[in-house]
């Protein structure tokens, strides 16, 4: 990939000058084909809809680089926290700790697009937490 085509991964289509768009789209389609073939089949269905490398790469990067396992654990702990076998101050301390860890992984955002990405990520994790036990490997 690193043969002068990285702009397809970091530049949105609307930033390409009109005079260059036809050639850019041809190369982009070829690169997307390579990207689709290089992705783990388990997540390919999440990425197949992205026909432009920039969007594909942005989504894939989000899936792979976000610490999803840690985020899953924090959200799971939040969903399943109970006061059982601990005094009230320990329970409240645990809630406060989970809140801080959650905010570290999902800080407040200013933009609507960033907020939408975070909301999607959060609900994806909630979906995974709620899966039946025979589907846990998903």
N, C-alpha and C positions, 0 to 999 in steps of 0.2 A: 504493500500500500504506500509506503513512504517514497514514492517515485514522483513527487511533484503534484500529487493529487489530494494532499491532506486538506486543501481548502474545501473539498466536498464534505468533509466531516465537520468543519468549523464555521462554514459560511452558509447562511440560509439562502435559498434560491432567489428571493426577492432582492438580495444584495448584488446579484450578478448583473452586469450591464446587458442590456437587450441585445447588443451586437454579438455577445458571446454566448447567449443562452442556448442556442441550438446545439453547439458543440458541447457545452457544459452538460446539457441534459443527456446526450449520448453517453458521455463518459460516466455520468452519475448513475445511469441505468446499469451499466456494466459493473460499476463498483458495488452497487446495491446487490446485484446478483452474487457477487463474491461474498459480500457480508452475510447474505441469507444462508449461503452454503457453509459458512464458518461458524454459525451459531448453534449452540446446543439445541437439539430438537425439542427439548422440554419447554423452552421459552420462545421458540420460533413463532408460535401462534400470537405471542404478544407483540412481535415486531414485524410480522408479515404485512401489516397494513401500511407501513411506512415506505413510500415509494421514492423518497429522496434521502440520500445518504445522511444529510445533516440531521433530519428528524430521526432516522433509524439510529444513528450514532448517539444522539442525545438520549434517546430512550434506553438503548442498550447500556450506555455508560451509567445511567441512573440505576438500572437493575443490578449491574455488576459492582459499581464502586460504592454505592451506599451500603453502609454496614447493616444490611438487612437482617442478619442473624441476631445482632445485638438489639436492633430495633424490635424484632420479633419477641425476644426475651423480655424486654422492658414492657412492651404492650401486654404480653401474656401475664407477666407479674402484676401489672395494674388490673387486668381483668379478673385475675384469680386471687388477689390479696384478700385475706380474711384475718380477723383479729384472733382467731383460735390460738390458744396456748401462748399468748403474749399479753402483757399489760397494756393499758390504753396509751401510755406515753410511747412505748416501743412501737405500737401499731401506727400512731400518728407520725412518728419519726420515719417509719418505713414508707408511709404514703408520701411524706415530704421528699424523701430520697428518690423515690420513683418519679415524682414530678420533676425534680431537677435533672435526672437522667433523661427523661422524656424530652424536656426542653433543650437539652444539649444536642440530642439527635434530631429534633424537629423544632428549631428556633422560630420565633415569630418572623414573618416576612412582610415586606411592603407591597409587593406586586401581586396582582390577581393571578397571574400565570404561575408564579412560584407557590402561591397558596393552593392552587388547584393541584399541582404536582404533589405537594405534601398531603393534601386530603386524599388523593388517589392512593398514595403509598400507605397511608394509615388504614384505609379501608381494605386494601389488598391484604395487609397483615391481619386485620380482624377477620377477614374471610379465611385465611390460612389457619388461624387459631380455632375457628369454629368448625373446621372439617371433621368429619367422622374419623374415628381411629383407623379404619381400614384405608383411608386416603392420606394418612400423615406423611407418606413418602413424597407427596406432591410438593 
